[in-house]
Amino acid sequence: YIDWNPFFQTWELRGRYPNRGYPKIFNDEAVGGEAKKLFNDAQNLMKKIIEEKSMYVKGVVGIFPANRSDDGEDVHIYQDEESRQANSPLATYCMLRQQSEKESDDPYLSQADFIAPRGYNDHMGMFAVSCFGCDALVQKYEADNDDYNKIMSQALADRFVEAFAEYLHREIRVDMW
């Protein structure tokens, strides 16, 4: 689930067409060698992190009864079907509409547009993820004056969280929904 493209962008390494993106970046004449070295260093640090269990990810998932507000701008989340029937929301999420100016008459959409109005049984899924241990690892590398591994740890933690979010998103779509 790891998308390595943002990892290379963190290090400002970008291949030129047709060698853009992972793994094609390794073939780029200008940055390919450095990208491969960086990737190998990341793999080695990742193995160390796994062996030492110095970072780990956690997440939480919820699928809640939900309906669009009467004005169509917000989404009401309900604890259960009883609170939906009583129109007693647990929370209301204010959804922004698209902000970029359009050259057409297409509507400015909002996430609320994709949730059914009251009277229909709809749901909204949510998840949150986090990586633990990164701060301690960063402090260790800072104390050692090792900026390279400090940045590498932060870049890997970012990739771990994104990969875990992708995994949870798949689990919701395939197994929970």
HELIX and SHEET records of a PDB file:
HELIX    1   1 ASN A    5  THR A   10  1                                   6    
HELIX    2   2 LYS A   24  ASN A   27  5                                   4    
HELIX    3   3 GLY A   32  GLU A   52  1                                  21    
HELIX    4   4 GLU A   81  GLN A   85  1                                   5    
HELIX    5   5 GLN A  111  PHE A  114  5                                   4    
HELIX    6   6 CYS A  134  ALA A  143  1                                  10    
HELIX    7   7 ASP A  147  GLU A  171  1                                  25    
HELIX    8   8 ILE A  172  MET A  176  3                                   5    
SHEET    1   A 4 ALA A  91  CYS A  94  0                                        
SHEET    2   A 4 ASP A  74  ILE A  77 -1                                        
SHEET    3   A 4 TYR A  56  ARG A  68 -1                                        
SHEET    4   A 4 ASP A 122  PHE A 132 -1                                        
END                                                                             
